Amino acid sequence: MLLNLLRWFRGYVLFEIDENLNNHEKIISKILKNNIILWDLKKSENNFYAKISITEYNILNKFLYKFNIKTKILKQHGWPFFISKYKNRLGLLIGAILYSLILWVLSLYIWKIEIYGNEDISRQEIISVIKNLDINYGTLKSKINSYLIKQEIMSKLNNISWISINIQGSRMEILIKEKIKTPEIINQDLPCDIISKCEGHIERIENFNGTSLVKPGDSVTKNQILISSTVQNGDNILQVHADGRVFAKTKRVLYKKTNPSQIMTKNTGNTIKIYKINIFNKEFILNPWSLNKINEPYKITQNTKNLNILNIILTKNIYLLQEYEEKNLTEQESYDNNIKNIINYEIFGLKNTKILSKKIENYQENNNYVTKITYNILENIAKKQNL
């Protein structure tokens, strides 16, 4: 294998000895006695073939010239011929190499930050928090510590109950679940209307109080009044506190995409332990010399408090060493990854709804595999609005 590789880099040719020669064996014997190296020697009925390096081919021709014997090159192999073939397109070759190199370098950085699951928390609030950790567009992926990002977001934004950080290609995905808010207390004695929180097609109405302004089969727009606070009681018109539920078919569309070129991490099993002691809110590291060993890609995997006596707390942080490796996902693996992220959306984003149908479309866009999923769902679109 190594010998063939060396021959390829040096360059070699497949040649044919003059077909009119009567005694091939005799001339081959003379060639070998002059230390001219041939290989893959083959003989047909009238011809003799062999392979030889390009440097020794010139020597061979000079040697055979003495006997008035000619050779003919049938095929050329190796790096010198490859370069010669493309020497007029050297700029194109260099450009292709530089392009590949630039793509590889760019893949080491984060160029897109996607946030899912946030409703009351704005995207800008989350971006501001991670910027404090020097995480932004163009950040080197090896410098991203997912554990620290999660801890920082959870500590700064109190109404988050769960968070996940995923790095996929040059994209960082932040998936959060907000804490369930205490429902706004609406004075039951004050009149209010029931309006729609989104557009949809009415399926059924459960009117507990008020006047229904729509019926099953109607299509409604966002913020349209569904149940009015105005009620006629005989000759009297009253303003009441409307109450009820209105179920409608609605549509939602979700896009997920995956770049097949992924930088994956795998655990090596090597760990570093850092011990800290907290005495009356003053923290001290017991083995500071170990801090110098903690470089990326170490990540914290466990935080245990082993002792808590009279406000003295001993903490052990365990860091697990990970290795980065590049993996190219297949088309099916890319689409499966999209579906995995879509399932998270169905769990958190479509809570308290009923999925009636969904249509999945897969297609390729630029260098990404994209999954488009269209949901038809049944949900309560009623929302109270004070007058």
Secondary structure, DSSP 8 states (H G I E B T S, - for coil): -HHHHHHHHH-EEEEEE-TT-S-HHHHHHHHHHTT---EEEEE-SS-EEEEEEHHHHHHHHHHHHTTT--EEEEEEESHHHHHHHTGGGHHHHHHHHHHHHHHHHHTTEE-EEEEES-SSS-HHHHHHHHHTTT--TTEEGGG--HHHHHHHHHHH-TTEEEEEEEEETTEEEEEEEE---------TTS-EEEEESS-EEEEEEEEEESEE---TT-EE-TT-EEEESEEEETTEEEE-B-EEEEEEEEEEEEEEEE-SEEEEEEEEEEEEEEEEEEETTEEEES-GGGGGG--TTEEEEEEEEEEEETTEEEEEEEEEEEEEEEEE--HHHHHHHHHHHHHHHHHHTTTT-EEEEEEEEEEEETTEEEEEEEEEEEEE-EEEEE-
